[in-house]
Amino acid sequence: MNCLRPHKNRIISVLFVALLALGACGADDPPGNGTGSGTSDKTPIGLTAPEFCAKCHPQHYDEWRTSMHAYGSVDPVFVAMNALAMKQTGGKVGQFCITCHAPSAAFRKQTPIGINAQGDHVMPLDLENPIITNGVQCITCHSIEKVNATANGQLALSDNVLYGPTATAEALQAHPIEKSQTLVSSSMCGSCHNVINPAGTLVENTFSEWYNSKYNAADPTKRTRCQDCHMPSYQGRITDDSAVKTLHRHTFVGVDQALIKGFPGKAEQAELVRKLLRGAATTTLERRPDVGDDAIFRFSVTNDKTGHNLPSGATADRQMWVHIRYGACSEIKQGDQVVGYAEAIDENKKEAVTDVSGMLDDNGDLMDGLHGTPKDGDPQLMLFNQIFYGGPNCPKQTIVPPPGACNPVTFPWAARRSEDYLIPVGATRYRDYHIPRAKLAAIGGKACVEARLLFRTFPQHLVTELQKAGVLKANALEPLPVVEMAKIVKQF
């Protein structure tokens, strides 16, 4: 049943307070519909707040509250992009963004679209309303009856039954619960980690990348699911008084990080992101035959440790690139054996190191041919991402566009087609970098080349465009983190 009328936001806030007053596990009136032992129909399951779940499942709650699922609807970049989408499409974008950033709220019609005094379409997000502000919350995943399609949050949610991976007798005493194979399948994740925009353009493809990879083995015992990497297992207690068994982390580690002050567990989440990215690929750096007066250095990246493309997700925003530089270096020894090299470079003396490619301009942008100053300032750049194209006469992906019909666009709702510069599962990509031999010789002593594989979830120019559009405040975000995925220093 649908327990809420679209405009009654205050009802949820009142129920949220009531939930907190219900007390710990074993209270007389846990959320339910009267179908299980000790339950009542006072509070619809679909309105259960994470703080109530925390009374019995504090470990899961403490992990979730630091996650990008909890951050989904309070992320200033999401809020800004959703607002700009409303304005630029005249509201036609509808629930496209919010359906996956706050599915429970969208499902229960808590995110209506209106028109402001300036005549712009808007979706006011009441962040005092917990069903909105909690983003992808406990009840979102644990009330999924079925996945209608692996795209755009096409889910069926229940107001009456919780779903879990086991549904033990002990759990049934606390609340109505049914065992769900959907909950432990990759298709549940695919419901929001494949995204098709209103124009029919595929703008996120993570689930399909996994589905078509070797990790989706026909034999379920050999299959690596999304949850195996992003919800790793550990031994623990699902409630404080339960037996120790295999559980799964609810940090939902990926590549995004919270960029607002006061969000819980930022340092811990950042470290999980770094660990995940540092184990995502294999990199090599080797000297190749010279070409003319240039020494040639080949840097390669192999996507042999990740269950989808690298990078993946919102790849028009993602940036994974290679930073190459050279300078003096010193040996790293274990006893008498040289085991590696490290820069003997004073970072305060920039003349001691020379960038070859992958440096940021003064605004923090890569000079990728579309952005940065100058745009063509880095001709050797190896950048992995996706580019959107749009325009009034730009045809869809399946039609060859006439010359000049399609231009690069930043935002997913404006995309009519896209080009991928990603590394598929199992594939290797490389670039040969040219460095004048004379410059290496001029260093004297031990000359080294350093190659770093770097990553950030979105570029500075995206932030700048949102700020210029008036939908993102200048101080809304902390500095954009750049994660070092790999680093190789070699003497040549």
C-alpha positions as CSV (number, residue, x, y, z in Angstrom):
1,M,0.0,0.0,0.0
2,N,1.1,3.6,-0.5
3,C,1.1,5.1,3.0
4,L,1.9,8.7,2.1
5,R,0.3,11.4,0.0
6,P,2.8,13.3,-2.1
7,H,2.6,16.6,-0.3
8,K,2.5,15.4,3.4
9,N,6.2,15.8,4.2
10,R,5.5,16.6,7.8
11,I,4.0,13.2,8.3
12,I,7.3,11.6,7.8
13,S,9.1,13.9,10.2
14,V,6.6,13.1,12.9
15,L,6.9,9.4,12.2
16,F,10.7,9.7,12.3
17,V,10.5,11.1,15.8
18,A,8.0,8.4,16.8
19,L,10.4,5.7,15.5
20,L,13.2,7.0,17.7
21,A,10.9,6.8,20.7
22,L,10.1,3.1,20.2
23,G,13.2,2.0,22.0
24,A,15.6,-0.9,21.6
25,C,15.1,-4.3,20.0
26,G,12.3,-6.3,21.7
27,A,10.1,-3.2,22.1
28,D,6.4,-4.0,22.0
29,D,5.8,-2.1,18.8
30,P,8.6,-2.5,16.2
31,P,7.8,-1.4,12.7
32,G,5.6,-3.9,10.9
33,N,2.2,-4.8,9.6
34,G,1.2,-7.4,12.1
35,T,2.4,-10.4,10.1
36,G,5.2,-11.4,12.4
37,S,5.5,-12.2,16.0
38,G,5.4,-9.2,18.2
39,T,4.8,-6.7,15.5
40,S,2.1,-4.1,14.9
41,D,1.0,-1.9,12.1
42,K,1.7,1.4,13.9
43,T,4.6,2.3,11.7
44,P,4.8,1.3,8.0
45,I,8.1,-0.5,7.3
46,G,8.7,1.8,4.4
47,L,9.1,4.8,6.8
48,T,11.6,3.1,9.1
49,A,14.5,5.5,9.7
50,P,18.1,4.3,9.8
51,E,18.4,5.5,13.4
52,F,15.8,3.0,14.4
53,C,17.6,0.2,12.6
54,A,20.7,1.3,14.5
55,K,19.2,0.2,17.8
56,C,19.7,-3.4,16.9
57,H,22.3,-3.1,14.1
58,P,24.7,-0.5,15.3
59,Q,27.7,-1.8,13.3
60,H,25.8,-1.7,10.0
61,Y,24.4,1.7,10.8
62,D,27.8,3.1,11.7
63,E,29.2,1.9,8.4
64,W,26.3,3.1,6.3
65,R,26.3,6.6,7.8
66,T,29.8,7.1,6.4
67,S,28.9,5.8,3.0
68,M,28.1,7.4,-0.3
69,H,24.6,5.9,0.0
70,A,24.0,8.1,3.0
71,Y,25.6,11.0,1.1
72,G,23.5,10.5,-2.0
73,S,21.0,13.3,-1.5
74,V,23.0,15.8,0.5
75,D,25.9,15.9,-1.9
76,P,26.2,19.5,-3.0
77,V,27.2,18.4,-6.6
78,F,24.1,16.2,-6.9
79,V,21.8,18.9,-5.5
80,A,23.3,21.5,-7.9
81,M,23.1,19.2,-10.9
82,N,19.5,18.3,-10.1
83,A,18.5,21.9,-9.8
84,L,20.3,22.8,-13.1
85,A,18.6,19.9,-14.8
86,M,15.2,21.1,-13.7
87,K,15.9,24.6,-15.0
88,Q,17.5,23.6,-18.3
89,T,14.9,21.0,-19.2
90,G,11.9,22.9,-18.0
91,G,11.2,20.1,-15.5
92,K,11.1,17.4,-18.2
93,V,14.0,15.5,-16.5
94,G,11.5,14.6,-13.9
95,Q,12.6,12.1,-11.2
96,F,15.6,11.0,-13.3
97,C,18.2,12.0,-10.8
98,I,16.5,11.6,-7.5
99,T,15.2,8.1,-8.2
100,C,18.6,6.7,-7.5
101,H,20.0,9.3,-5.1
102,A,17.0,9.0,-2.8
103,P,14.9,6.1,-4.1
104,S,12.6,5.7,-1.1
105,A,11.6,9.4,-1.3
106,A,11.0,9.2,-5.0
107,F,9.0,6.0,-4.7
108,R,6.8,7.6,-2.1
109,K,6.3,10.8,-4.1
110,Q,8.1,13.1,-1.7
111,T,10.0,15.0,-4.4
112,P,7.4,16.9,-6.5
113,I,8.3,19.4,-9.1
114,G,7.0,22.9,-9.0
115,I,7.6,26.4,-10.6
116,N,9.3,29.2,-8.7
117,A,8.7,32.9,-8.8
118,Q,11.1,33.3,-11.7
119,G,9.2,30.8,-13.8
120,D,11.8,28.1,-13.5
121,H,11.0,24.5,-12.8
122,V,12.3,23.4,-9.4
123,M,12.4,20.3,-7.1
124,P,12.6,21.6,-3.6
125,L,14.5,19.0,-1.6
126,D,13.3,19.2,2.0
127,L,16.5,18.0,3.8
128,E,14.6,18.1,7.1
129,N,12.6,15.2,5.8
130,P,14.6,12.1,6.7
131,I,13.2,10.0,3.9
132,I,14.9,12.5,1.5
133,T,18.0,13.5,3.5
134,N,19.0,9.9,4.2
135,G,19.6,9.1,0.5
136,V,19.9,5.4,-0.1
137,Q,19.1,4.2,3.3
138,C,18.6,0.8,5.1
139,I,14.9,0.5,4.1
140,T,15.7,1.3,0.4
141,C,17.6,-1.9,-0.1
142,H,15.8,-4.0,2.5
143,S,12.3,-3.3,1.1
144,I,13.1,-4.2,-2.5
145,E,10.4,-6.7,-3.6
146,K,11.9,-7.1,-7.1
147,V,14.0,-5.3,-9.7
148,N,11.9,-4.4,-12.6
149,A,14.8,-3.5,-14.8
150,T,18.6,-3.0,-14.3
151,A,18.5,0.7,-15.0
152,N,17.3,4.0,-13.6
153,G,16.1,2.7,-10.2
154,Q,13.3,0.6,-11.6
155,L,12.5,-1.1,-8.3
156,A,9.4,-2.3,-6.6
157,L,9.5,-1.4,-2.9
158,S,7.4,-2.8,-0.1
159,D,5.8,-0.9,2.8
160,N,5.0,-4.1,4.6
161,V,7.9,-6.6,4.5
162,L,11.6,-6.4,5.1
163,Y,13.9,-8.5,3.0
164,G,17.2,-10.0,4.1
165,P,19.8,-12.5,2.9
166,T,18.7,-15.2,5.5
167,A,15.5,-14.3,7.3
168,T,16.2,-16.3,10.4
169,A,13.6,-17.1,13.1
170,E,15.3,-14.7,15.4
171,A,15.0,-11.9,12.8
172,L,11.3,-12.7,12.3
173,Q,10.6,-12.2,16.0
174,A,11.9,-8.6,15.7
175,H,10.2,-7.7,12.4
176,P,8.4,-9.3,9.4
177,I,11.2,-10.4,7.1
178,E,11.5,-12.6,4.0
179,K,14.6,-14.2,2.5
180,S,15.5,-12.5,-0.7
181,Q,17.8,-13.7,-3.5
182,T,17.5,-10.2,-5.1
183,L,19.2,-8.7,-2.1
184,V,22.4,-10.7,-2.7
185,S,22.4,-10.5,-6.5
186,S,24.2,-8.0,-8.7
187,S,20.9,-7.1,-10.4
188,M,19.9,-5.2,-7.3
189,C,23.0,-3.0,-7.7
190,G,22.4,-2.8,-11.4
191,S,19.0,-1.2,-10.8
192,C,20.8,2.1,-10.2
193,H,24.3,1.5,-11.6
194,N,23.1,1.5,-15.2
195,V,21.7,4.9,-16.1
196,I,19.9,5.9,-19.4
197,N,19.0,9.5,-19.7
198,P,15.6,10.8,-21.0
199,A,17.0,11.1,-24.5
200,G,17.9,7.4,-24.4
201,T,21.6,7.9,-24.0
202,L,23.5,5.4,-21.9
203,V,25.3,7.6,-19.4
204,E,26.4,5.0,-16.8
205,N,27.0,1.3,-17.7
206,T,28.7,-0.3,-14.7
207,F,26.2,-3.2,-14.3
208,S,26.4,-4.1,-18.0
209,E,30.1,-3.9,-18.0
210,W,30.2,-6.5,-15.2
211,Y,27.4,-8.6,-16.7
212,N,29.4,-9.1,-19.9
213,S,32.7,-9.8,-18.1
214,K,34.4,-12.9,-17.0
215,Y,33.4,-12.1,-13.4
216,N,29.8,-12.9,-14.2
217,A,30.5,-16.6,-14.5
218,A,27.7,-19.0,-15.5
219,D,28.6,-21.1,-12.4
220,P,27.3,-19.2,-9.4
221,T,30.0,-20.6,-7.2
222,K,32.6,-19.0,-9.4
223,R,30.8,-15.7,-9.9
224,T,32.1,-12.5,-8.4
225,R,29.2,-10.3,-7.5
226,C,29.2,-6.6,-7.0
227,Q,28.8,-7.2,-3.3
228,D,31.9,-9.3,-3.1
229,C,34.1,-6.2,-3.8
230,H,31.9,-3.4,-2.5
231,M,30.5,-5.2,0.6
232,P,33.4,-7.4,1.7
233,S,32.7,-10.1,4.2
234,Y,33.9,-10.2,7.8
235,Q,33.1,-12.1,11.0
236,G,30.9,-10.3,13.4
237,R,27.5,-10.0,15.2
238,I,24.5,-8.8,13.3
239,T,23.1,-7.7,16.7
240,D,24.9,-7.2,20.0
241,D,23.5,-10.4,21.5
242,S,23.7,-12.7,18.4
243,A,26.3,-15.3,17.5
244,V,29.3,-14.5,15.4
245,K,28.8,-15.2,11.7
246,T,29.8,-14.0,8.3
247,L,28.5,-10.4,7.7
248,H,29.1,-7.9,4.9
249,R,30.4,-4.3,5.3
250,H,27.9,-1.5,4.7
251,T,30.4,1.1,3.8
252,F,29.7,0.4,0.1
253,V,33.2,1.5,-0.8
254,G,33.5,2.9,-4.3
255,V,35.5,5.8,-5.8
256,D,33.5,8.8,-4.5
257,Q,34.2,10.7,-1.3
258,A,32.2,13.1,0.8
259,L,33.3,16.7,0.3
260,I,31.3,18.6,2.9
261,K,32.3,19.5,6.4
262,G,31.0,17.4,9.2
263,F,30.1,14.3,7.2
264,P,30.9,11.3,9.4
265,G,33.8,9.0,8.8
266,K,35.4,11.0,6.0
267,A,39.0,10.0,6.8
268,E,38.1,6.3,7.1
269,Q,36.1,6.4,3.8
270,A,38.9,8.2,2.0
271,E,41.3,5.5,3.1
272,L,39.0,2.8,1.8
273,V,38.7,4.6,-1.5
274,R,42.5,4.8,-1.8
275,K,42.9,1.1,-0.9
276,L,40.3,0.1,-3.5
277,L,41.9,2.2,-6.3
278,R,45.4,1.1,-5.5
279,G,44.4,-2.4,-6.1
280,A,42.4,-1.8,-9.2
281,A,45.0,-2.2,-12.0
282,T,48.5,-3.3,-13.0
283,T,50.9,-0.7,-14.3
284,T,54.3,-0.9,-16.0
285,L,56.9,1.5,-17.2
286,E,59.6,0.5,-19.7
287,R,62.1,2.1,-22.0
288,R,61.4,1.6,-25.7
289,P,63.7,2.1,-28.8
290,D,64.5,5.8,-29.3
291,V,62.9,7.8,-32.0
292,G,65.1,10.4,-33.5
293,D,66.5,12.6,-30.6
294,D,63.8,11.4,-28.2
295,A,64.0,8.7,-25.6
296,I,60.7,6.7,-25.5
297,F,59.0,5.5,-22.3
298,R,56.0,3.3,-22.4
299,F,53.5,3.4,-19.6
300,S,50.7,0.7,-19.6
301,V,47.6,0.1,-17.6
302,T,45.9,-3.3,-17.4
303,N,42.4,-3.6,-16.0
304,D,43.0,-7.1,-14.5
305,K,41.7,-6.6,-11.0
306,T,38.3,-4.9,-11.5
307,G,34.9,-6.3,-12.4
308,H,33.9,-3.5,-14.8
309,N,35.5,-0.9,-17.0
310,L,38.2,1.3,-15.6
311,P,37.1,3.9,-14.7
312,S,33.3,3.2,-14.4
313,G,30.2,4.8,-13.1
314,A,29.6,8.4,-14.1
315,T,32.5,8.3,-16.5
316,A,31.9,11.6,-18.1
317,D,32.9,13.1,-14.8
318,R,35.5,10.6,-13.8
319,Q,39.1,11.3,-14.7
320,M,41.9,8.7,-14.6
321,W,45.1,9.9,-16.1
322,V,48.9,9.4,-16.2
323,H,51.3,12.0,-14.8
324,I,54.8,11.7,-16.2
325,R,57.8,13.6,-15.1
326,Y,61.6,13.2,-14.9
327,G,64.4,14.4,-12.7
328,A,67.2,13.3,-10.4
329,C,66.7,10.3,-8.2
330,S,68.5,8.2,-5.6
331,E,68.8,4.5,-5.1
332,I,66.7,2.6,-2.5
333,K,68.7,-0.3,-1.1
334,Q,68.1,-3.3,1.0
335,G,71.6,-4.2,2.2
336,D,73.8,-4.0,-0.8
337,Q,71.0,-4.6,-3.3
338,V,69.2,-1.8,-5.2
339,V,65.5,-2.5,-5.0
340,G,64.2,0.7,-6.5
341,Y,64.6,4.4,-7.0
342,A,63.1,7.5,-5.4
343,E,63.2,11.1,-6.3
344,A,65.9,13.2,-4.7
345,I,63.8,16.2,-5.6
346,D,63.1,19.2,-3.5
347,E,59.4,19.9,-4.3
348,N,60.0,23.6,-3.5
349,K,62.5,23.8,-6.4
350,K,60.3,23.2,-9.4
351,E,63.3,23.6,-11.8
352,A,64.6,20.3,-10.4
353,V,61.8,18.3,-12.0
354,T,60.3,18.5,-15.5
355,D,56.6,17.6,-16.2
356,V,56.0,15.7,-19.5
357,S,52.3,15.1,-19.3
358,G,49.3,14.9,-16.9
359,M,49.9,18.2,-15.1
360,L,47.0,20.5,-14.0
361,D,46.7,24.1,-15.1
362,D,46.4,27.0,-12.7
363,N,42.6,26.4,-12.3
364,G,43.1,22.7,-11.5
365,D,42.0,21.3,-14.9
366,L,43.7,18.9,-17.2
367,M,44.5,20.3,-20.6
368,D,42.6,17.7,-22.5
369,G,41.7,19.5,-25.7
370,L,38.3,20.5,-24.4
371,H,39.3,22.2,-21.1
372,G,42.3,23.7,-19.4
373,T,44.5,26.6,-20.3
374,P,45.6,26.2,-22.9
375,K,43.3,23.5,-24.1
376,D,45.9,21.9,-26.3
377,G,48.7,22.3,-23.7
378,D,49.2,18.6,-23.1
379,P,49.5,16.7,-26.4
380,Q,50.8,13.6,-24.8
381,L,48.0,13.3,-22.2
382,M,46.6,9.8,-21.5
383,L,43.2,10.3,-20.0
384,F,40.5,7.7,-19.4
385,N,36.9,9.0,-19.3
386,Q,33.8,9.5,-21.4
387,I,32.7,12.4,-23.5
388,F,29.1,13.4,-24.0
389,Y,27.9,15.1,-27.1
390,G,24.6,17.0,-27.7
391,G,23.0,19.7,-29.6
392,P,19.6,20.4,-31.3
393,N,20.6,18.5,-34.4
394,C,22.7,15.8,-32.8
395,P,21.3,12.4,-33.5
396,K,21.2,9.4,-31.2
397,Q,24.1,7.0,-30.8
398,T,22.9,4.6,-33.5
399,I,22.9,7.3,-36.2
400,V,26.1,8.7,-37.8
401,P,26.0,12.4,-37.1
402,P,26.5,14.9,-40.0
403,P,29.6,17.1,-39.6
404,G,29.2,19.8,-36.9
405,A,25.9,18.5,-35.6
406,C,27.2,17.3,-32.2
407,N,29.2,19.3,-29.7
408,P,30.7,18.3,-26.4
409,V,28.3,18.8,-23.4
410,T,29.0,18.5,-19.7
411,F,25.8,17.3,-18.2
412,P,24.1,13.9,-18.6
413,W,20.6,15.2,-19.3
414,A,22.0,17.1,-22.4
415,A,23.8,14.1,-23.9
416,R,22.5,12.6,-27.2
417,R,25.5,10.3,-27.7
418,S,28.8,9.5,-26.0
419,E,32.4,8.3,-26.7
420,D,34.1,6.0,-24.3
421,Y,37.8,6.2,-23.5
422,L,37.8,3.5,-20.9
423,I,39.7,0.2,-20.2
424,P,37.5,-2.9,-20.5
425,V,37.9,-5.8,-18.2
426,G,41.1,-7.7,-19.0
427,A,42.4,-5.1,-21.5
428,T,45.6,-3.1,-21.6
429,R,46.1,0.5,-22.7
430,Y,49.4,2.2,-23.1
431,R,51.1,5.4,-24.4
432,D,54.7,6.1,-25.6
433,Y,56.0,9.3,-24.1
434,H,58.7,11.3,-25.8
435,I,61.5,12.9,-23.7
436,P,64.5,14.6,-25.4
437,R,67.6,12.5,-24.6
438,A,69.6,15.7,-24.2
439,K,67.4,16.9,-21.4
440,L,67.9,13.6,-19.6
441,A,71.6,13.7,-20.1
442,A,71.7,17.3,-18.7
443,I,70.4,16.2,-15.3
444,G,73.7,14.5,-14.5
445,G,74.1,11.7,-11.9
446,K,71.1,9.4,-11.9
447,A,68.2,10.5,-14.1
448,C,64.8,8.9,-13.3
449,V,61.4,8.9,-14.9
450,E,58.4,8.8,-12.6
451,A,54.9,7.7,-13.8
452,R,51.8,8.0,-11.7
453,L,48.3,6.8,-12.4
454,L,45.9,9.3,-10.8
455,F,42.2,9.5,-10.3
456,R,39.5,12.0,-9.3
457,T,35.8,11.5,-9.3
458,F,35.0,14.8,-11.2
459,P,37.0,17.7,-12.6
460,Q,37.4,21.2,-11.5
461,H,35.7,22.6,-14.6
462,L,32.4,20.8,-13.6
463,V,32.5,22.7,-10.3
464,T,33.2,25.9,-12.1
465,E,30.3,25.5,-14.5
466,L,27.9,24.7,-11.6
467,Q,29.1,27.8,-9.8
468,K,28.7,30.0,-12.9
469,A,25.2,28.7,-13.3
470,G,24.3,29.9,-9.8
471,V,23.4,26.4,-8.4
472,L,26.6,25.7,-6.4
473,K,28.0,28.0,-3.8
474,A,31.7,28.9,-3.9
475,N,32.4,27.4,-0.5
476,A,30.1,24.3,-0.8
477,L,32.9,21.8,-1.4
478,E,36.2,20.9,0.2
479,P,39.1,20.6,-2.2
480,L,38.7,17.8,-4.8
481,P,40.9,14.9,-3.8
482,V,43.3,13.3,-6.3
483,V,44.1,9.7,-5.5
484,E,47.4,8.1,-6.5
485,M,46.5,4.7,-7.8
486,A,50.0,3.6,-8.8
487,K,53.5,5.1,-8.9
488,I,56.6,3.8,-10.7
489,V,60.1,5.4,-10.5
490,K,62.8,3.9,-12.7
491,Q,66.3,4.9,-13.6
492,F,67.1,4.8,-17.3
